[in-house]
Amino acid sequence: MKIEVLGSGVSGLCCAHAFAERGCEVSIIATSEALDSSCCSWWAGGMLAPGCEGESAEPLIATLGLESMAFWRSI
């Protein structure tokens, strides 16, 4: 199966990785060659840091954030 992922930010790359692990042929379509202000990752950096989110969010958010760190280490 061929998949096109629109965006090369954190979410797009995670999706591309997940599809590739499942045997799909993945193409990533990006608006630029580098991370810039057109990517959600540029604006939502705090959401990538579970410690920052854990200060003001529900405990579940901090728990899920820590689980996501384990996911990143696995890839």
N, CA, C and O atoms as a Tinker XYZ file with bonds, in Angstrom:
   300  protein
     1  N      0.847000   -1.173000    0.000000    73     2
     2  CA     0.000000    0.000000    0.000000    64     1     3
     3  C      0.896000    1.241000    0.000000    63     2     4     5
     4  O      1.897000    1.289000    0.715000    81     3
     5  N      0.538000    2.228000   -0.791000    73     3     6
     6  CA     1.268000    3.490000   -0.843000    64     5     7
     7  C      0.511000    4.532000   -0.025000    63     6     8     9
     8  O     -0.703000    4.686000   -0.156000    81     7
     9  N      1.254000    5.241000    0.821000    73     7    10
    10  CA     0.675000    6.259000    1.699000    64     9    11
    11  C      1.439000    7.566000    1.504000    63    10    12    13
    12  O      2.668000    7.564000    1.442000    81    11
    13  N      0.719000    8.673000    1.409000    73    11    14
    14  CA     1.338000    9.997000    1.414000    64    13    15
    15  C      0.963000   10.691000    2.712000    63    14    16    17
    16  O     -0.214000   10.796000    3.056000    81    15
    17  N      1.970000   11.162000    3.424000    73    15    18
    18  CA     1.757000   11.884000    4.680000    64    17    19
    19  C      2.010000   13.358000    4.402000    63    18    20    21
    20  O      3.070000   13.730000    3.899000    81    19
    21  N      1.042000   14.187000    4.727000    73    19    22
    22  CA     1.182000   15.628000    4.524000    64    21    23
    23  C      1.726000   16.251000    5.795000    63    22    24    25
    24  O      1.025000   16.327000    6.804000    81    23
    25  N      2.971000   16.696000    5.750000    73    23    26
    26  CA     3.590000   17.350000    6.893000    64    25    27
    27  C      4.751000   16.557000    7.448000    63    26    28    29
    28  O      4.692000   15.332000    7.561000    81    27
    29  N      5.816000   17.277000    7.796000    73    27    30
    30  CA     7.019000   16.628000    8.315000    64    29    31
    31  C      7.327000   17.062000    9.741000    63    30    32    33
    32  O      8.471000   16.997000   10.191000    81    31
    33  N      6.292000   17.504000   10.443000    73    31    34
    34  CA     6.463000   17.808000   11.861000    64    33    35
    35  C      6.406000   16.520000   12.666000    63    34    36    37
    36  O      6.427000   15.428000   12.098000    81    35
    37  N      6.336000   16.641000   13.962000    73    35    38
    38  CA     6.340000   15.474000   14.834000    64    37    39
    39  C      5.187000   14.528000   14.503000    63    38    40    41
    40  O      5.392000   13.318000   14.404000    81    39
    41  N      3.993000   15.058000   14.333000    73    39    42
    42  CA     2.833000   14.198000   14.057000    64    41    43
    43  C      2.964000   13.490000   12.715000    63    42    44    45
    44  O      2.707000   12.291000   12.612000    81    43
    45  N      3.361000   14.226000   11.699000    73    43    46
    46  CA     3.519000   13.621000   10.379000    64    45    47
    47  C      4.575000   12.532000   10.362000    63    46    48    49
    48  O      4.376000   11.475000    9.763000    81    47
    49  N      5.702000   12.789000   11.022000    73    47    50
    50  CA     6.765000   11.792000   11.053000    64    49    51
    51  C      6.366000   10.563000   11.858000    63    50    52    53
    52  O      6.744000    9.444000   11.510000    81    51
    53  N      5.605000   10.761000   12.931000    73    51    54
    54  CA     5.099000    9.613000   13.705000    64    53    55
    55  C      4.172000    8.760000   12.850000    63    54    56    57
    56  O      4.265000    7.533000   12.852000    81    55
    57  N      3.283000    9.413000   12.123000    73    55    58
    58  CA     2.371000    8.672000   11.248000    64    57    59
    59  C      3.153000    7.924000   10.173000    63    58    60    61
    60  O      2.886000    6.752000    9.907000    81    59
    61  N      4.109000    8.596000    9.565000    73    59    62
    62  CA     4.910000    7.964000    8.519000    64    61    63
    63  C      5.646000    6.746000    9.069000    63    62    64    65
    64  O      5.697000    5.701000    8.420000    81    63
    65  N      6.205000    6.882000   10.245000    73    63    66
    66  CA     6.924000    5.771000   10.871000    64    65    67
    67  C      5.985000    4.591000   11.133000    63    66    68    69
    68  O      6.327000    3.443000   10.851000    81    67
    69  N      4.808000    4.882000   11.669000    73    67    70
    70  CA     3.843000    3.821000   11.975000    64    69    71
    71  C      3.422000    3.079000   10.702000    63    70    72    73
    72  O      3.331000    1.851000   10.703000    81    71
    73  N      3.165000    3.815000    9.624000    73    71    74
    74  CA     2.790000    3.168000    8.368000    64    73    75
    75  C      3.949000    2.343000    7.805000    63    74    76    77
    76  O      3.744000    1.228000    7.327000    81    75
    77  N      5.167000    2.893000    7.861000    73    75    78
    78  CA     6.335000    2.174000    7.347000    64    77    79
    79  C      6.565000    0.878000    8.116000    63    78    80    81
    80  O      6.907000   -0.143000    7.521000    81    79
    81  N      6.381000    0.912000    9.429000    73    79    82
    82  CA     6.538000   -0.306000   10.234000    64    81    83
    83  C      5.537000   -1.378000    9.834000    63    82    84    85
    84  O      5.790000   -2.567000   10.027000    81    83
    85  N      4.421000   -0.973000    9.287000    73    83    86
    86  CA     3.385000   -1.921000    8.871000    64    85    87
    87  C      3.540000   -2.335000    7.405000    63    86    88    89
    88  O      2.657000   -2.967000    6.826000    81    87
    89  N      4.675000   -1.966000    6.824000    73    87    90
    90  CA     4.980000   -2.411000    5.472000    64    89    91
    91  C      4.501000   -1.514000    4.352000    63    90    92    93
    92  O      4.587000   -1.892000    3.184000    81    91
    93  N      4.003000   -0.346000    4.675000    73    91    94
    94  CA     3.530000    0.576000    3.641000    64    93    95
    95  C      4.700000    1.316000    3.010000    63    94    96    97
    96  O      5.733000    1.535000    3.644000    81    95
    97  N      4.521000    1.693000    1.759000    73    95    98
    98  CA     5.485000    2.549000    1.076000    64    97    99
    99  C      5.055000    3.987000    1.355000    63    98   100   101
   100  O      3.990000    4.418000    0.911000    81    99
   101  N      5.884000    4.726000    2.090000    73    99   102
   102  CA     5.480000    6.040000    2.595000    64   101   103
   103  C      6.241000    7.161000    1.897000    63   102   104   105
   104  O      7.460000    7.093000    1.740000    81   103
   105  N      5.515000    8.184000    1.482000    73   103   106
   106  CA     6.103000    9.429000    0.982000    64   105   107
   107  C      5.663000   10.544000    1.918000    63   106   108   109
   108  O      4.502000   10.612000    2.319000    81   107
   109  N      6.605000   11.417000    2.262000    73   107   110
   110  CA     6.292000   12.552000    3.134000    64   109   111
   111  C      6.301000   13.812000    2.287000    63   110   112   113
   112  O      7.277000   14.096000    1.593000    81   111
   113  N      5.218000   14.559000    2.345000    73   111   114
   114  CA     5.104000   15.810000    1.602000    64   113   115
   115  C      5.204000   16.951000    2.605000    63   114   116   117
   116  O      4.378000   17.072000    3.509000    81   115
   117  N      6.224000   17.786000    2.437000    73   115   118
   118  CA     6.471000   18.884000    3.373000    64   117   119
   119  C      6.411000   20.216000    2.638000    63   118   120   121
   120  O      6.655000   20.287000    1.433000    81   119
   121  N      6.085000   21.265000    3.375000    73   119   122
   122  CA     6.010000   22.592000    2.767000    64   121   123
   123  C      7.375000   23.254000    2.659000    63   122   124   125
   124  O      7.543000   24.219000    1.913000    81   123
   125  N      8.347000   22.741000    3.399000    73   123   126
   126  CA     9.695000   23.303000    3.333000    64   125   127
   127  C     10.700000   22.211000    3.676000    63   126   128   129
   128  O     10.323000   21.110000    4.077000    81   127
   129  N     11.970000   22.523000    3.517000    73   127   130
   130  CA    13.015000   21.541000    3.791000    64   129   131
   131  C     13.380000   21.461000    5.266000    63   130   132   133
   132  O     14.075000   20.532000    5.677000    81   131
   133  N     12.931000   22.403000    6.057000    73   131   134
   134  CA    13.276000   22.425000    7.480000    64   133   135
   135  C     12.036000   22.750000    8.300000    63   134   136   137
   136  O     11.042000   23.256000    7.780000    81   135
   137  N     12.114000   22.451000    9.581000    73   135   138
   138  CA    11.022000   22.794000   10.491000    64   137   139
   139  C     10.897000   24.312000   10.543000    63   138   140   141
   140  O     11.864000   25.015000   10.836000    81   139
   141  N      9.701000   24.808000   10.258000    73   139   142
   142  CA     9.486000   26.251000   10.305000    64   141   143
   143  C      8.103000   26.534000   10.872000    63   142   144   145
   144  O      7.436000   25.623000   11.363000    81   143
   145  N      7.673000   27.763000   10.810000    73   143   146
   146  CA     6.417000   28.158000   11.446000    64   145   147
   147  C      5.175000   27.567000   10.780000    63   146   148   149
   148  O      4.067000   27.758000   11.279000    81   147
   149  N      5.337000   26.858000    9.667000    73   147   150
   150  CA     4.180000   26.209000    9.050000    64   149   151
   151  C      3.857000   24.867000    9.713000    63   150   152   153
   152  O      2.824000   24.264000    9.422000    81   151
   153  N      4.728000   24.405000   10.592000    73   151   154
   154  CA     4.528000   23.115000   11.269000    64   153   155
   155  C      3.928000   23.316000   12.657000    63   154   156   157
   156  O      4.312000   24.233000   13.382000    81   155
   157  N      2.988000   22.455000   13.015000    73   155   158
   158  CA     2.428000   22.502000   14.377000    64   157   159
   159  C      3.533000   22.348000   15.411000    63   158   160   161
   160  O      3.469000   22.943000   16.486000    81   159
   161  N      4.553000   21.546000   15.088000    73   159   162
   162  CA     5.642000   21.305000   16.036000    64   161   163
   163  C      6.370000   22.595000   16.405000    63   162   164   165
   164  O      6.917000   22.706000   17.501000    81   163
   165  N      6.378000   23.549000   15.512000    73   163   166
   166  CA     7.027000   24.836000   15.772000    64   165   167
   167  C      6.305000   25.572000   16.899000    63   166   168   169
   168  O      6.945000   26.186000   17.753000    81   167
   169  N      4.978000   25.509000   16.899000    73   167   170
   170  CA     4.171000   26.273000   17.842000    64   169   171
   171  C      3.835000   25.524000   19.121000    63   170   172   173
   172  O      3.615000   26.157000   20.154000    81   171
   173  N      3.788000   24.214000   19.087000    73   171   174
   174  CA     3.303000   23.443000   20.240000    64   173   175
   175  C      4.430000   22.680000   20.931000    63   174   176   177
   176  O      4.225000   21.555000   21.387000    81   175
   177  N      5.595000   23.271000   21.009000    73   175   178
   178  CA     6.741000   22.597000   21.618000    64   177   179
   179  C      6.502000   22.145000   23.042000    63   178   180   181
   180  O      7.004000   21.097000   23.449000    81   179
   181  N      5.740000   22.915000   23.811000    73   179   182
   182  CA     5.482000   22.534000   25.200000    64   181   183
   183  C      4.742000   21.223000   25.316000    63   182   184   185
   184  O      4.911000   20.494000   26.294000    81   183
   185  N      3.925000   20.917000   24.329000    73   183   186
   186  CA     3.185000   19.662000   24.373000    64   185   187
   187  C      4.094000   18.466000   24.152000    63   186   188   189
   188  O      3.685000   17.324000   24.365000    81   187
   189  N      5.310000   18.716000   23.732000    73   187   190
   190  CA     6.270000   17.636000   23.532000    64   189   191
   191  C      7.103000   17.406000   24.781000    63   190   192   193
   192  O      7.936000   16.500000   24.813000    81   191
   193  N      6.892000   18.200000   25.790000    73   191   194
   194  CA     7.642000   18.092000   27.039000    64   193   195
   195  C      6.670000   17.748000   28.166000    63   194   196   197
   196  O      6.029000   18.641000   28.719000    81   195
   197  N      6.554000   16.465000   28.512000    73   195   198
   198  CA     5.571000   16.048000   29.515000    64   197   199
   199  C      5.694000   16.788000   30.844000    63   198   200   201
   200  O      4.691000   17.008000   31.524000    81   199
   201  N      6.892000   17.167000   31.212000    73   199   202
   202  CA     7.064000   17.891000   32.472000    64   201   203
   203  C      6.347000   19.222000   32.459000    63   202   204   205
   204  O      5.755000   19.621000   33.461000    81   203
   205  N      6.395000   19.914000   31.330000    73   203   206
   206  CA     5.712000   21.211000   31.220000    64   205   207
   207  C      4.205000   21.037000   31.283000    63   206   208   209
   208  O      3.520000   21.796000   31.969000    81   207
   209  N      3.690000   20.057000   30.582000    73   207   210
   210  CA     2.250000   19.818000   30.579000    64   209   211
   211  C      1.769000   19.357000   31.950000    63   210   212   213
   212  O      0.664000   19.694000   32.375000    81   211
   213  N      2.605000   18.583000   32.637000    73   211   214
   214  CA     2.218000   18.025000   33.925000    64   213   215
   215  C      2.012000   19.052000   35.015000    63   214   216   217
   216  O      1.346000   18.771000   36.011000    81   215
   217  N      2.572000   20.237000   34.844000    73   215   218
   218  CA     2.439000   21.277000   35.869000    64   217   219
   219  C      1.010000   21.780000   36.009000    63   218   220   221
   220  O      0.581000   22.119000   37.112000    81   219
   221  N      0.271000   21.832000   34.912000    73   219   222
   222  CA    -1.058000   22.436000   34.976000    64   221   223
   223  C     -2.184000   21.539000   34.459000    63   222   224   225
   224  O     -3.355000   21.908000   34.544000    81   223
   225  N     -1.845000   20.382000   33.932000    73   223   226
   226  CA    -2.868000   19.512000   33.345000    64   225   227
   227  C     -3.306000   18.428000   34.335000    63   226   228   229
   228  O     -2.733000   18.274000   35.414000    81   227
   229  N     -4.323000   17.698000   33.939000    73   227   230
   230  CA    -4.780000   16.562000   34.734000    64   229   231
   231  C     -3.657000   15.525000   34.830000    63   230   232   233
   232  O     -2.816000   15.457000   33.934000    81   231
   233  N     -3.623000   14.724000   35.887000    73   231   234
   234  CA    -2.584000   13.695000   36.033000    64   233   235
   235  C     -2.501000   12.746000   34.835000    63   234   236   237
   236  O     -1.415000   12.280000   34.492000    81   235
   237  N     -3.631000   12.458000   34.200000    73   235   238
   238  CA    -3.619000   11.562000   33.044000    64   237   239
   239  C     -2.737000   12.110000   31.928000    63   238   240   241
   240  O     -2.060000   11.343000   31.244000    81   239
   241  N     -2.736000   13.414000   31.739000    73   239   242
   242  CA    -1.923000   14.023000   30.677000    64   241   243
   243  C     -0.443000   13.773000   30.940000    63   242   244   245
   244  O      0.298000   13.429000   30.020000    81   243
   245  N     -0.007000   13.941000   32.181000    73   243   246
   246  CA     1.394000   13.683000   32.524000    64   245   247
   247  C      1.732000   12.208000   32.320000    63   246   248   249
   248  O      2.808000   11.883000   31.819000    81   247
   249  N      0.832000   11.327000   32.700000    73   247   250
   250  CA     1.057000    9.888000   32.520000    64   249   251
   251  C      1.203000    9.543000   31.045000    63   250   252   253
   252  O      2.126000    8.825000   30.661000    81   251
   253  N      0.297000   10.051000   30.219000    73   251   254
   254  CA     0.377000    9.790000   28.781000    64   253   255
   255  C      1.647000   10.394000   28.184000    63   254   256   257
   256  O      2.251000    9.809000   27.285000    81   255
   257  N      2.050000   11.552000   28.679000    73   255   258
   258  CA     3.278000   12.173000   28.199000    64   257   259
   259  C      4.495000   11.317000   28.481000    63   258   260   261
   260  O      5.368000   11.171000   27.626000    81   259
   261  N      4.558000   10.752000   29.675000    73   259   262
   262  CA     5.678000    9.879000   30.022000    64   261   263
   263  C      5.666000    8.615000   29.166000    63   262   264   265
   264  O      6.721000    8.125000   28.762000    81   263
   265  N      4.481000    8.092000   28.893000    73   263   266
   266  CA     4.384000    6.925000   28.013000    64   265   267
   267  C      4.868000    7.268000   26.605000    63   266   268   269
   268  O      5.478000    6.436000   25.934000    81   267
   269  N      4.594000    8.487000   26.165000    73   267   270
   270  CA     5.036000    8.880000   24.826000    64   269   271
   271  C      6.557000    8.975000   24.755000    63   270   272   273
   272  O      7.144000    8.732000   23.701000    81   271
   273  N      7.198000    9.327000   25.869000    73   271   274
   274  CA     8.665000    9.368000   25.882000    64   273   275
   275  C      9.233000    7.972000   25.636000    63   274   276   277
   276  O     10.225000    7.822000   24.923000    81   275
   277  N      8.614000    6.961000   26.217000    73   275   278
   278  CA     9.058000    5.584000   25.988000    64   277   279
   279  C      8.879000    5.209000   24.517000    63   278   280   281
   280  O      9.720000    4.520000   23.940000    81   279
   281  N      7.774000    5.667000   23.915000    73   279   282
   282  CA     7.550000    5.404000   22.494000    64   281   283
   283  C      8.669000    6.018000   21.657000    63   282   284   285
   284  O      9.209000    5.359000   20.769000    81   283
   285  N      9.021000    7.269000   21.933000    73   283   286
   286  CA    10.075000    7.938000   21.158000    64   285   287
   287  C     11.396000    7.208000   21.277000    63   286   288   289
   288  O     12.130000    7.084000   20.297000    81   287
   289  N     11.706000    6.723000   22.470000    73   287   290
   290  CA    12.967000    5.982000   22.641000    64   289   291
   291  C     12.961000    4.700000   21.812000    63   290   292   293
   292  O     14.007000    4.252000   21.343000    81   291
   293  N     11.777000    4.111000   21.633000    73   291   294
   294  CA    11.692000    2.846000   20.893000    64   293   295
   295  C     11.882000    3.032000   19.388000    63   294   296   297
   296  O     12.215000    2.080000   18.682000    81   295
   297  N     11.672000    4.257000   18.897000    73   295   298
   298  CA    11.855000    4.472000   17.461000    64   297   299
   299  C     13.153000    5.192000   17.248000    63   298   300
   300  O     13.518000    5.481000   16.108000    81   299
